[in-house]
Amino acid sequence: MNRGDTSRRWVRRTIGAAILIFVVLLPQFATAGQLFFADTVLVAIMFATSTNLLFGQAGIPSFGQAGFFGAGAYAAALAADRGAPVLLSLLLGTVVAALVGLLASLIAWRTTGLAFSMITLAFAQSLYSIAIRADFLGGYNGLAGFPMDTILGIDMSDPGYVWYFSAIVCAIVLAGYWVISRSALGHMLRAVKDDPVRTLFLGVNVRAYRALAFVLAAAGAGTAGALSAYINQVVTPDVLYWTSSATPIMMILLGGMGSFFGPAIGAVVFAGLDHYLSAWTNSYIFYVGVLLYAVLVFLPKGLVWLPEAVSGWLGRFTGRRSQSPPGGDDAERVLAATGQGERI
C-alpha cells in the first residue's frame, strides 16, 4: 500500500468518525425544529443515493423516481393508519415500491434512452393522477395522522430518538447500496453503462440487469418515502408529481454522480439551500439554479471532486500536475464479474 492510499484511508476514517460523533451529539444541542430538518436531510440522502444507482452506476435515465418514493410513502401511511407497527410499515413501503418499480421496468422493458425516460415520467404521473382521484388515498388532501409512537418498546415522542432511528435507517440503506456498488452486480451494472452492446455480445442479459437495478433503486426510494411519511406526519399527491422526480437528479448533479457519496453531499447542499434560502426569499430556486449551473460549468464531476479541482488549479500556479483518481473501464471487468476468464 502506497502513501497515497494510506492517506486516503486515513481521511475516510476521520470523516467517518466525525459523522458518527455528529450523529450521536446532534440531539444534545439541536432544537426540535432543527432535528426535524435533519431528518428530512437523511430522507433526501436516501432518495438521491437510490436514484444514483440508476444514473451514476447503471446509466439508466429515469425521470419518474418520485413514483416509487410516493408509493412507499402511501403504503406506509395506509399501513400505519390501520395500526401496523412502524418497522412493518417501513418494510411494507419498501416492498410495495419495489413491486411498483418491477411493474414500471416491465412496461418500459424494450425501450432505452429518452424513450425510457419519458415512459418512467408518464408512469409516475399516472400514479399522481390515481392519488388525487382515489378516495382511500385522501385525494388532494392526502393522508395524515399516523404518529411514530413506539419502536421496539422505545417511546418515540422525543425528537432525538426519531433522529437516531432515521440515522439508523439511512445507514442501513447506504450500506446496502455500498455493498451493491462493490459487488459483482455493481461491476456488471457499470459494464452495462459503459458499453451495453459489448456486454450483450458477452452473453449478458442487459435488459434483465437494468430491470434489477430499477427495482433496487425503487426499493430505496420507497424506504425514503415511507420514512418521510412518518417524519412529516402527512402524505400528499405532491410527492408523486414530476417536479419531485427532478429533485434527486439535481442533488446528484450537484454532488457528483461519478462518486458513491456524491449524491449524499449534493442532498445536504440542496436541502440546506432549499431550507434556508426559502426563508429568506421567494426566488430561492433561482439561486439554486445558479449554483447548479456554476457546478456543471466549473465542476462537471460535482462538489465531491472540489478538493481535487482545487489541487489542480493550485498546481497550475506552482507548476505541478495533479493526479486524477485512477479510473477504469468496467466493461473490461465484466468477465471477472460473471466469473468467466481471467480475473482482474
Residue frames as qw, qx, qy, qz and C-alpha x, y, z in Angstrom:
[[0.000, 0.889, 0.459, 0.000, 0.00, 0.00, 0.00],
 [0.447, 0.373, -0.017, 0.813, 1.49, 3.33, -1.08],
 [0.154, -0.198, -0.405, 0.879, 1.47, 6.57, 0.85],
 [0.310, -0.085, -0.256, -0.912, -1.43, 7.97, -1.18],
 [0.593, -0.307, -0.683, -0.297, -3.69, 5.01, -0.37],
 [0.457, -0.299, -0.642, 0.539, -2.80, 5.27, 3.32],
 [0.007, -0.088, -0.146, 0.985, -3.56, 8.98, 3.32],
 [0.453, -0.183, -0.427, -0.761, -6.93, 8.49, 1.63],
 [0.598, -0.337, -0.727, 0.000, -7.89, 5.73, 4.05],
 [0.317, -0.244, -0.507, 0.764, -6.95, 7.94, 6.99],
 [0.191, -0.019, -0.084, -0.978, -9.07, 10.77, 5.59],
 [0.553, -0.263, -0.607, -0.506, -12.06, 8.46, 5.10],
 [0.549, -0.339, -0.704, 0.296, -11.80, 7.14, 8.64],
 [0.159, -0.155, -0.319, 0.921, -11.51, 10.65, 10.04],
 [0.357, -0.104, -0.270, -0.888, -14.57, 11.82, 8.12],
 [0.600, -0.286, -0.708, -0.237, -16.49, 8.70, 9.18],
 [0.433, -0.297, -0.632, 0.570, -15.63, 9.27, 12.83],
 [0.031, 0.068, 0.111, -0.991, -16.65, 12.93, 12.57],
 [0.486, -0.202, -0.473, -0.706, -20.01, 11.98, 11.06],
 [0.589, -0.319, -0.739, 0.079, -20.60, 9.40, 13.79],
 [0.276, -0.238, -0.473, 0.802, -19.83, 11.94, 16.51],
 [0.218, -0.037, -0.142, -0.965, -22.14, 14.45, 14.84],
 [0.556, -0.277, -0.640, -0.452, -25.00, 11.93, 14.68],
 [0.542, -0.338, -0.694, 0.333, -24.61, 10.99, 18.34],
 [0.264, -0.294, -0.360, 0.845, -24.27, 14.54, 19.69],
 [0.054, -0.322, -0.403, -0.855, -26.75, 16.41, 17.47],
 [0.438, -0.648, -0.564, -0.265, -29.80, 15.91, 19.77],
 [0.547, -0.446, -0.401, 0.585, -27.81, 17.39, 22.65],
 [0.180, -0.392, -0.027, 0.902, -27.63, 20.89, 21.15],
 [0.084, -0.167, -0.587, -0.788, -30.26, 21.00, 18.38],
 [0.460, 0.106, 0.340, -0.813, -33.84, 22.17, 18.77],
 [0.607, 0.287, 0.721, -0.168, -36.85, 20.09, 17.76],
 [0.547, 0.780, 0.059, -0.296, -37.20, 22.10, 14.55],
 [0.130, 0.726, -0.644, -0.205, -33.54, 21.61, 13.66],
 [0.403, -0.158, 0.901, -0.023, -33.84, 17.87, 14.30],
 [0.652, 0.532, 0.474, -0.260, -36.89, 17.74, 12.04],
 [0.433, 0.817, -0.281, -0.257, -34.88, 19.41, 9.27],
 [0.124, -0.538, 0.829, 0.086, -32.01, 16.97, 9.85],
 [0.608, 0.146, 0.765, -0.153, -34.46, 14.08, 9.49],
 [0.638, 0.708, 0.182, -0.242, -35.61, 15.42, 6.12],
 [0.173, 0.771, -0.578, -0.206, -31.98, 15.68, 5.01],
 [0.389, -0.246, 0.888, 0.000, -31.49, 11.98, 5.77],
 [0.664, 0.472, 0.544, -0.200, -34.55, 11.19, 3.65],
 [0.453, 0.839, -0.173, -0.246, -33.08, 13.27, 0.82],
 [0.112, -0.607, 0.774, 0.140, -29.76, 11.41, 1.10],
 [0.545, 0.057, 0.835, -0.049, -31.51, 8.05, 0.76],
 [0.607, 0.685, 0.324, -0.239, -33.60, 9.27, -2.18],
 [0.290, 0.846, -0.384, -0.231, -30.59, 10.70, -4.02],
 [0.257, -0.463, 0.844, 0.090, -28.40, 7.65, -3.37],
 [0.628, 0.254, 0.729, -0.098, -31.06, 5.25, -4.63],
 [0.558, 0.793, 0.116, -0.214, -31.55, 7.34, -7.77],
 [0.046, 0.788, -0.573, -0.219, -27.79, 7.42, -8.35],
 [0.607, -0.108, 0.783, 0.079, -27.81, 3.64, -8.71],
 [0.638, 0.613, 0.464, 0.038, -29.60, 4.28, -11.99],
 [0.309, 0.948, -0.066, -0.021, -27.95, 7.48, -13.21],
 [0.101, -0.835, 0.541, 0.025, -24.41, 7.12, -11.94],
 [0.468, -0.351, 0.810, 0.029, -23.88, 3.39, -11.90],
 [0.585, 0.282, 0.757, 0.075, -26.21, 1.71, -14.40],
 [0.062, -0.156, 0.434, 0.885, -26.59, 4.63, -16.81],
 [0.004, -0.537, -0.818, -0.206, -30.40, 4.47, -16.74],
 [0.021, -0.101, 0.059, -0.993, -32.02, 7.94, -17.10],
 [0.196, -0.554, -0.809, -0.024, -35.24, 7.60, -15.11],
 [0.061, -0.288, 0.039, -0.955, -37.40, 10.70, -14.68],
 [0.627, -0.427, -0.350, -0.550, -40.08, 9.01, -12.58],
 [0.428, 0.062, -0.774, 0.463, -38.40, 8.14, -9.28],
 [0.308, -0.166, 0.339, -0.873, -40.98, 10.19, -7.40],
 [0.761, -0.106, -0.383, -0.513, -43.49, 7.47, -8.28],
 [0.737, -0.063, -0.641, 0.206, -41.61, 4.94, -6.13],
 [0.135, 0.131, -0.497, 0.847, -40.94, 7.45, -3.36],
 [0.501, -0.144, 0.053, -0.852, -44.67, 8.20, -3.26],
 [0.786, -0.093, -0.546, -0.276, -45.64, 4.53, -3.48],
 [0.533, -0.018, -0.690, 0.489, -43.55, 3.79, -0.40],
 [0.081, -0.112, 0.351, -0.926, -44.96, 6.81, 1.42],
 [0.646, -0.133, -0.161, -0.734, -48.60, 5.94, 0.70],
 [0.756, -0.062, -0.651, -0.041, -48.07, 2.25, 1.52],
 [0.362, 0.002, -0.649, 0.669, -46.54, 3.12, 4.90],
 [0.274, -0.110, 0.189, -0.937, -49.29, 5.66, 5.60],
 [0.736, -0.138, -0.371, -0.549, -52.06, 3.18, 4.82],
 [0.690, -0.066, -0.686, 0.219, -50.40, 0.52, 6.97],
 [0.180, 0.043, -0.526, 0.830, -49.89, 2.96, 9.86],
 [0.452, -0.166, -0.043, -0.875, -53.49, 4.13, 9.55],
 [0.835, -0.165, -0.403, -0.336, -54.56, 0.53, 10.17],
 [0.691, -0.659, 0.235, -0.183, -52.38, 0.18, 13.24],
 [0.913, 0.225, -0.193, 0.282, -49.30, -1.52, 11.77],
 [0.620, -0.632, 0.058, 0.462, -46.04, -1.08, 13.72],
 [0.122, 0.886, -0.257, -0.366, -43.51, 1.40, 12.39],
 [0.274, -0.438, 0.787, 0.337, -40.96, -1.19, 11.30],
 [0.489, 0.331, 0.802, 0.091, -43.62, -3.22, 9.48],
 [0.358, 0.865, 0.249, -0.248, -44.91, -0.09, 7.75],
 [0.007, -0.782, 0.485, 0.390, -41.40, 0.82, 6.57],
 [0.368, -0.155, 0.880, 0.258, -40.83, -2.70, 5.29],
 [0.476, 0.580, 0.658, -0.065, -44.19, -2.66, 3.52],
 [0.244, 0.902, -0.034, -0.356, -43.37, 0.68, 1.90],
 [0.156, -0.581, 0.702, 0.382, -40.07, -0.74, 0.64],
 [0.416, 0.111, 0.889, 0.154, -41.67, -3.88, -0.79],
 [0.428, 0.741, 0.480, -0.194, -44.55, -2.03, -2.45],
 [0.145, 0.862, -0.268, -0.406, -42.16, 0.45, -4.06],
 [0.253, -0.371, 0.828, 0.336, -40.00, -2.42, -5.33],
 [0.448, 0.379, 0.808, 0.039, -43.07, -4.12, -6.84],
 [0.336, 0.873, 0.204, -0.290, -44.16, -0.87, -8.47],
 [0.042, -0.732, 0.541, 0.412, -40.62, -0.49, -9.81],
 [0.396, -0.043, 0.887, 0.235, -40.82, -4.02, -11.24],
 [0.449, 0.667, 0.585, -0.110, -44.08, -3.13, -12.97],
 [0.193, 0.907, -0.110, -0.358, -42.57, 0.05, -14.42],
 [0.206, -0.529, 0.729, 0.381, -39.49, -1.83, -15.65],
 [0.463, 0.231, 0.844, 0.142, -41.69, -4.39, -17.41],
 [0.384, 0.827, 0.345, -0.222, -43.69, -1.64, -19.10],
 [0.199, 0.906, -0.305, -0.217, -40.50, 0.03, -20.34],
 [0.845, -0.225, 0.448, 0.187, -38.71, -3.29, -20.97],
 [0.730, 0.346, 0.398, 0.436, -37.90, -2.76, -24.64],
 [0.210, 0.940, 0.072, 0.259, -37.05, 0.94, -24.52],
 [0.681, -0.228, -0.120, 0.685, -33.82, 2.81, -23.80],
 [0.296, 0.146, 0.102, 0.938, -32.57, 6.37, -23.63],
 [0.214, -0.041, 0.063, -0.974, -35.07, 9.20, -23.98],
 [0.609, -0.221, -0.547, -0.531, -37.99, 6.86, -24.68],
 [0.584, -0.255, -0.710, 0.300, -37.32, 5.05, -21.39],
 [0.151, -0.082, -0.373, 0.912, -37.12, 8.36, -19.54],
 [0.384, -0.116, -0.186, -0.897, -40.44, 9.53, -20.93],
 [0.654, -0.262, -0.661, -0.257, -42.15, 6.26, -20.05],
 [0.471, -0.242, -0.646, 0.550, -40.93, 6.44, -16.45],
 [0.051, 0.026, 0.157, -0.986, -42.09, 10.06, -16.26],
 [0.536, -0.177, -0.406, -0.719, -45.52, 9.13, -17.63],
 [0.613, -0.242, -0.749, 0.076, -45.73, 6.21, -15.20],
 [0.269, -0.196, -0.532, 0.779, -45.09, 8.46, -12.20],
 [0.253, -0.006, -0.052, -0.966, -47.63, 10.99, -13.47],
 [0.590, -0.236, -0.629, -0.448, -50.21, 8.24, -13.81],
 [0.495, -0.299, -0.706, 0.410, -49.65, 7.37, -10.15],
 [0.034, -0.106, -0.240, 0.964, -50.14, 11.06, -9.33],
 [0.442, -0.130, -0.369, -0.807, -53.45, 11.05, -11.21],
 [0.607, -0.294, -0.735, -0.069, -54.58, 7.96, -9.30],
 [0.362, -0.202, -0.587, 0.695, -53.63, 9.52, -5.96],
 [0.137, 0.057, 0.113, -0.983, -55.66, 12.72, -6.49],
 [0.577, -0.093, -0.406, -0.703, -58.73, 10.73, -7.57],
 [0.584, -0.156, -0.794, 0.060, -58.69, 7.81, -5.15],
 [0.501, -0.710, -0.049, -0.493, -60.82, 8.41, -2.05],
 [0.894, -0.406, -0.136, 0.134, -58.97, 5.82, 0.03],
 [0.667, 0.112, -0.094, 0.730, -55.75, 7.80, -0.59],
 [0.225, -0.640, -0.333, 0.655, -57.33, 11.05, 0.60],
 [0.404, 0.835, 0.320, 0.191, -57.48, 12.79, -2.77],
 [0.328, 0.756, -0.144, 0.548, -55.76, 16.17, -2.91],
 [0.459, -0.779, 0.242, -0.351, -55.57, 16.31, 0.90],
 [0.454, 0.403, -0.771, 0.192, -53.68, 13.04, 1.15],
 [0.779, -0.406, -0.478, 0.029, -53.32, 11.04, 4.36],
 [0.061, 0.598, -0.436, 0.670, -52.35, 12.37, 7.78],
 [0.630, -0.501, 0.261, -0.534, -52.34, 11.50, 11.46],
 [0.967, -0.036, -0.246, 0.058, -50.10, 8.44, 11.93],
 [0.203, -0.868, 0.422, -0.168, -47.58, 9.30, 14.68],
 [0.642, 0.312, -0.663, 0.226, -44.41, 7.31, 15.29],
 [0.670, -0.659, 0.007, -0.341, -45.48, 6.16, 18.77],
 [0.630, -0.566, 0.532, 0.012, -43.12, 3.38, 19.79],
 [0.705, 0.502, -0.493, -0.087, -40.45, 1.27, 18.15],
 [0.682, 0.075, -0.673, 0.275, -39.43, -1.94, 19.90],
 [0.554, -0.627, -0.496, 0.231, -40.89, -0.54, 23.11],
 [0.390, -0.174, -0.089, 0.900, -39.00, 2.78, 22.86],
 [0.131, 0.835, 0.431, -0.316, -41.11, 5.92, 23.19],
 [0.506, 0.252, 0.355, 0.745, -40.53, 7.95, 20.02],
 [0.033, -0.936, -0.350, -0.024, -42.16, 11.16, 21.27],
 [0.407, -0.726, 0.215, 0.511, -38.64, 12.52, 21.82],
 [0.573, 0.795, -0.129, -0.151, -37.34, 14.12, 18.57],
 [0.112, -0.690, 0.712, 0.065, -33.87, 12.89, 19.50],
 [0.604, -0.042, 0.795, -0.042, -34.99, 9.27, 19.30],
 [0.686, 0.657, 0.271, -0.155, -36.63, 9.94, 15.94],
 [0.246, 0.857, -0.433, -0.136, -33.31, 11.34, 14.73],
 [0.330, -0.449, 0.830, 0.027, -31.39, 8.27, 15.90],
 [0.696, 0.271, 0.656, -0.110, -33.92, 5.96, 14.26],
 [0.573, 0.802, 0.031, -0.168, -33.79, 7.92, 10.99],
 [0.037, 0.777, -0.618, -0.115, -29.99, 7.82, 11.08],
 [0.523, -0.195, 0.830, -0.008, -30.02, 4.04, 11.54],
 [0.706, 0.527, 0.459, -0.118, -32.44, 3.55, 8.63],
 [0.388, 0.882, -0.224, -0.146, -30.32, 5.84, 6.44],
 [0.205, -0.628, 0.746, 0.082, -27.13, 3.99, 7.40],
 [0.660, 0.072, 0.747, -0.037, -28.72, 0.63, 6.52],
 [0.644, 0.718, 0.237, -0.118, -29.87, 1.90, 3.12],
 [0.212, 0.874, -0.425, -0.105, -26.47, 3.45, 2.32],
 [0.415, -0.435, 0.798, 0.038, -24.68, 0.30, 3.46],
 [0.743, 0.318, 0.585, -0.074, -26.88, -1.77, 1.17],
 [0.572, 0.819, 0.015, -0.040, -26.10, 0.37, -1.86],
 [0.091, -0.794, 0.597, 0.072, -22.41, 0.43, -0.92],
 [0.610, -0.162, 0.775, 0.039, -22.34, -3.38, -0.95],
 [0.709, 0.583, 0.393, -0.045, -24.13, -3.41, -4.30],
 [0.323, 0.915, -0.221, -0.096, -21.68, -0.92, -5.80],
 [0.141, -0.666, 0.732, 0.033, -18.69, -3.05, -4.73],
 [0.739, 0.005, 0.662, -0.122, -20.21, -6.40, -5.69],
 [0.343, 0.039, 0.772, 0.534, -20.15, -8.31, -8.97],
 [0.215, 0.750, 0.624, 0.036, -23.60, -6.85, -9.65],
 [0.069, -0.896, -0.018, 0.438, -22.21, -3.34, -9.30],
 [0.275, -0.425, 0.613, 0.607, -19.39, -4.06, -11.73],
 [0.325, 0.350, 0.814, 0.331, -21.86, -5.57, -14.16],
 [0.139, 0.873, 0.435, -0.174, -24.10, -2.51, -14.00],
 [0.119, -0.795, 0.262, 0.534, -21.13, -0.25, -14.74],
 [0.333, -0.122, 0.776, 0.521, -20.18, -2.50, -17.64],
 [0.274, 0.632, 0.714, 0.123, -23.71, -2.22, -19.00],
 [0.025, 0.926, 0.147, -0.346, -23.44, 1.54, -18.69],
 [0.258, -0.617, 0.478, 0.570, -20.01, 1.79, -20.33],
 [0.241, 0.312, -0.715, -0.577, -20.70, -0.44, -23.32],
 [0.721, 0.081, 0.465, -0.507, -24.10, -2.22, -23.42],
 [0.797, 0.470, -0.255, -0.282, -23.53, -3.66, -26.90],
 [0.359, 0.504, -0.765, 0.178, -20.19, -5.19, -26.00],
 [0.350, -0.209, 0.754, -0.516, -21.64, -6.54, -22.75],
 [0.814, 0.236, 0.174, -0.501, -24.54, -8.07, -24.67],
 [0.701, 0.499, -0.496, -0.118, -22.12, -9.85, -27.00],
 [0.072, 0.411, -0.839, 0.349, -20.51, -11.41, -23.93],
 [0.431, -0.250, -0.858, -0.127, -23.78, -13.21, -23.24],
 [0.050, -0.208, -0.590, 0.779, -25.11, -10.87, -20.54],
 [0.018, -0.687, -0.692, -0.223, -28.85, -10.20, -20.39],
 [0.188, 0.167, -0.106, 0.962, -28.59, -6.41, -20.38],
 [0.416, -0.464, -0.294, -0.724, -32.32, -5.79, -20.03],
 [0.744, -0.450, -0.493, 0.029, -32.57, -8.09, -17.01],
 [0.549, -0.160, -0.330, 0.751, -29.73, -6.30, -15.23],
 [0.037, -0.275, -0.067, -0.958, -31.29, -2.92, -15.99],
 [0.591, -0.501, -0.416, -0.476, -34.63, -4.13, -14.64],
 [0.724, -0.360, -0.475, 0.348, -32.91, -5.41, -11.47],
 [0.330, 0.022, -0.189, 0.925, -31.19, -2.04, -10.97],
 [0.280, -0.407, -0.258, -0.831, -34.54, -0.32, -11.46],
 [0.700, -0.504, -0.475, -0.171, -36.19, -2.48, -8.79],
 [0.646, -0.247, -0.387, 0.609, -33.32, -1.95, -6.32],
 [0.131, 0.165, -0.034, 0.977, -33.44, 1.82, -6.86],
 [0.462, -0.475, -0.374, -0.649, -37.23, 1.81, -6.43],
 [0.711, -0.432, -0.531, 0.161, -36.89, -0.09, -3.14],
 [0.451, -0.142, -0.289, 0.832, -34.52, 2.53, -1.71],
 [0.128, -0.272, -0.162, -0.940, -36.78, 5.35, -2.86],
 [0.600, -0.482, -0.518, -0.373, -39.72, 3.57, -1.23],
 [0.632, -0.355, -0.491, 0.483, -37.86, 3.30, 2.07],
 [0.207, 0.011, -0.099, 0.973, -37.11, 7.03, 1.92],
 [0.346, -0.362, -0.355, -0.789, -40.75, 7.77, 1.14],
 [0.659, -0.471, -0.584, -0.055, -42.02, 5.57, 3.97],
 [0.511, -0.291, -0.387, 0.711, -39.72, 7.25, 6.48],
 [0.026, 0.165, 0.109, 0.980, -40.74, 10.66, 5.13],
 [0.462, -0.505, -0.536, -0.495, -44.38, 9.81, 5.79],
 [0.642, -0.531, -0.483, 0.270, -43.65, 9.28, 9.48],
 [0.421, -0.140, -0.146, 0.884, -41.38, 12.30, 9.78],
 [0.094, -0.160, -0.209, -0.960, -43.82, 14.72, 8.11],
 [0.242, 0.288, 0.772, -0.513, -46.94, 13.02, 9.51],
 [0.563, 0.614, 0.220, -0.507, -48.65, 13.59, 6.17],
 [0.402, -0.036, 0.733, 0.548, -48.53, 12.22, 2.62],
 [0.443, 0.668, 0.176, -0.571, -49.98, 14.24, -0.25],
 [0.812, 0.487, 0.295, 0.133, -50.04, 13.66, -4.02],
 [0.156, 0.945, -0.281, -0.063, -47.29, 16.28, -4.36],
 [0.508, -0.529, 0.662, 0.155, -44.71, 13.59, -3.55],
 [0.702, 0.239, 0.643, 0.190, -45.69, 11.88, -6.82],
 [0.404, 0.888, 0.090, -0.202, -45.56, 14.96, -9.02],
 [0.820, 0.449, -0.020, 0.356, -42.92, 15.18, -11.74],
 [0.081, 0.858, -0.305, 0.405, -41.05, 18.02, -10.02],
 [0.715, -0.572, 0.375, -0.146, -40.34, 15.66, -7.12],
 [0.943, 0.151, 0.175, 0.240, -38.53, 13.37, -9.57],
 [0.471, 0.761, -0.136, 0.425, -36.27, 16.25, -10.60],
 [0.426, -0.847, 0.246, -0.201, -35.11, 16.88, -7.03],
 [0.830, -0.368, 0.363, 0.209, -32.82, 13.82, -6.62],
 [0.744, 0.485, 0.181, 0.423, -31.42, 14.39, -10.11],
 [0.100, 0.905, -0.136, 0.391, -30.35, 17.91, -9.14],
 [0.650, -0.686, 0.323, -0.055, -28.81, 16.52, -5.95],
 [0.901, 0.018, 0.303, 0.311, -26.82, 14.00, -7.97],
 [0.539, 0.697, 0.074, 0.466, -25.59, 16.66, -10.38],
 [0.210, -0.912, 0.207, -0.284, -24.57, 18.92, -7.50],
 [0.705, -0.573, 0.417, -0.003, -22.71, 16.25, -5.55],
 [0.167, 0.572, -0.747, -0.295, -21.36, 14.21, -8.45],
 [0.930, 0.070, 0.046, -0.357, -22.82, 11.05, -9.97],
 [0.678, 0.469, -0.553, 0.121, -19.35, 9.60, -10.51],
 [0.113, 0.320, -0.761, 0.553, -18.91, 9.04, -6.77],
 [0.398, -0.396, -0.827, 0.017, -20.87, 6.93, -4.31],
 [0.274, -0.557, -0.505, 0.600, -21.00, 9.71, -1.69],
 [0.106, 0.089, 0.267, 0.954, -21.50, 12.49, -4.23],
 [0.322, -0.534, -0.574, -0.530, -25.33, 12.29, -4.12],
 [0.529, -0.606, -0.508, 0.308, -25.27, 12.47, -0.31],
 [0.336, -0.276, -0.048, 0.899, -23.18, 15.65, -0.46],
 [0.073, -0.244, -0.452, -0.855, -25.50, 17.07, -3.11],
 [0.414, -0.600, -0.658, -0.189, -28.53, 16.20, -0.96],
 [0.457, -0.546, -0.373, 0.596, -27.10, 18.02, 2.06],
 [0.187, -0.144, 0.160, 0.959, -26.25, 21.12, 0.00],
 [0.188, -0.348, -0.591, -0.703, -29.55, 21.17, -1.88],
 [0.447, -0.626, -0.639, 0.013, -31.67, 20.59, 1.23],
 [0.403, -0.464, -0.263, 0.744, -29.76, 23.29, 3.12],
 [0.058, -0.007, 0.288, 0.956, -30.20, 25.82, 0.32],
 [0.301, -0.454, -0.671, -0.503, -33.86, 24.93, -0.08],
 [0.469, -0.608, -0.592, 0.244, -34.48, 25.30, 3.66],
 [0.362, -0.523, -0.177, 0.751, -32.58, 28.48, 4.43],
 [0.097, -0.009, 0.377, 0.921, -32.97, 30.36, 1.16],
 [0.209, -0.529, -0.708, -0.418, -36.73, 29.76, 1.08],
 [0.376, -0.714, -0.476, 0.349, -36.96, 31.53, 4.43],
 [0.310, -0.446, 0.083, 0.835, -35.02, 34.47, 3.01],
 [0.255, 0.372, -0.320, -0.833, -36.52, 34.92, -0.44],
 [0.778, 0.333, 0.386, -0.366, -39.31, 33.57, -2.63],
 [0.646, 0.683, -0.305, -0.152, -36.82, 33.36, -5.51],
 [0.557, -0.563, 0.610, 0.028, -34.66, 30.77, -3.76],
 [0.866, 0.228, 0.432, 0.110, -34.94, 28.34, -6.66],
 [0.478, 0.864, -0.117, 0.103, -33.18, 30.92, -8.84],
 [0.160, -0.793, 0.578, -0.108, -30.11, 30.86, -6.61],
 [0.775, -0.159, 0.612, -0.012, -30.18, 27.07, -6.51],
 [0.779, 0.579, 0.225, 0.084, -30.23, 27.10, -10.30],
 [0.226, 0.906, -0.341, 0.108, -27.28, 29.50, -10.43],
 [0.468, -0.578, 0.666, -0.061, -25.29, 27.23, -8.11],
 [0.842, 0.150, 0.517, 0.018, -26.17, 24.18, -10.18],
 [0.618, 0.781, -0.001, 0.089, -25.09, 25.98, -13.36],
 [0.026, -0.858, 0.503, -0.103, -21.79, 27.02, -11.78],
 [0.668, -0.342, 0.660, -0.038, -21.10, 23.47, -10.59],
 [0.838, 0.391, 0.377, 0.049, -21.83, 21.99, -14.02],
 [0.469, 0.860, -0.148, 0.132, -19.50, 24.52, -15.68],
 [0.033, 0.783, -0.563, 0.261, -16.58, 24.58, -13.25],
 [0.318, -0.304, 0.866, -0.236, -17.01, 21.21, -11.51],
 [0.667, 0.124, -0.455, -0.577, -18.65, 18.87, -14.03],
 [0.513, 0.010, -0.849, 0.125, -17.84, 15.93, -11.75],
 [0.561, -0.683, -0.421, -0.204, -19.69, 17.56, -8.84],
 [0.285, -0.855, 0.260, -0.347, -18.82, 19.04, -5.48],
 [0.918, -0.353, 0.159, 0.082, -17.28, 15.79, -4.29],
 [0.800, 0.256, 0.081, 0.537, -14.35, 16.48, -6.65],
 [0.019, -0.985, 0.000, -0.173, -13.79, 20.01, -5.31],
 [0.582, -0.692, 0.350, 0.244, -10.59, 19.14, -3.37],
 [0.724, 0.075, 0.491, 0.479, -9.08, 17.55, -6.48],
 [0.369, 0.803, 0.297, 0.361, -10.13, 20.53, -8.61],
 [0.246, -0.962, 0.121, 0.005, -8.58, 22.98, -6.15],
 [0.698, -0.424, 0.444, 0.369, -5.39, 20.91, -6.15],
 [0.642, 0.395, 0.459, 0.471, -5.35, 21.06, -9.94],
 [0.141, 0.948, 0.152, 0.241, -5.91, 24.81, -10.00],
 [0.440, -0.843, 0.274, 0.139, -3.14, 25.34, -7.48],
 [0.784, -0.114, 0.458, 0.404, -0.90, 23.04, -9.48],
 [0.524, 0.722, 0.269, 0.362, -1.16, 25.36, -12.47],
 [0.063, -0.968, 0.141, -0.196, 0.38, 28.14, -10.43],
 [0.582, -0.654, 0.478, 0.073, 3.03, 26.00, -8.74],
 [0.361, 0.589, -0.658, -0.299, 3.96, 24.12, -11.90],
 [0.209, -0.136, 0.960, -0.123, 2.92, 20.73, -10.54],
 [0.530, -0.049, -0.569, -0.627, 0.39, 18.50, -12.23],
 [0.567, -0.186, 0.574, -0.560, -2.28, 16.96, -10.00],
 [0.095, 0.047, -0.968, -0.226, -3.11, 13.33, -10.44],
 [0.673, -0.125, -0.113, -0.720, -6.70, 12.42, -11.07],
 [0.658, -0.222, 0.660, -0.285, -8.01, 9.33, -9.34],
 [0.044, -0.197, 0.896, 0.396, -7.39, 6.18, -11.33],
 [0.709, 0.226, 0.122, -0.657, -10.32, 5.08, -13.40],
 [0.247, -0.139, 0.937, 0.206, -11.17, 2.01, -15.37],
 [0.542, 0.076, -0.450, -0.706, -13.44, 0.64, -17.97],
 [0.578, -0.135, 0.675, -0.438, -15.84, -1.67, -16.17],
 [0.857, 0.374, -0.107, -0.338, -16.69, -3.33, -19.43],
 [0.445, 0.531, -0.712, 0.114, -13.17, -4.78, -19.24],
 [0.159, -0.271, 0.820, -0.478, -14.02, -6.28, -15.86],
 [0.763, -0.011, -0.031, -0.645, -17.26, -7.90, -16.94],
 [0.736, 0.169, -0.654, -0.043, -15.59, -11.29, -17.32],
 [0.204, 0.155, -0.755, 0.604, -14.49, -11.15, -13.70],
 [0.458, -0.066, 0.304, -0.833, -17.99, -10.08, -12.65],
 [0.846, 0.092, -0.193, -0.488, -19.53, -13.07, -14.42],
 [0.753, -0.387, 0.531, -0.038, -16.90, -15.47, -13.18],
 [0.875, 0.436, 0.159, 0.140, -15.56, -16.11, -16.68],
 [0.567, 0.693, -0.181, 0.406, -12.00, -15.80, -17.90],
 [0.579, 0.055, -0.414, 0.700, -9.06, -14.35, -16.06],
 [0.314, -0.860, -0.378, 0.140, -9.89, -12.22, -13.04],
 [0.332, 0.704, -0.107, 0.619, -8.52, -8.70, -12.98]]
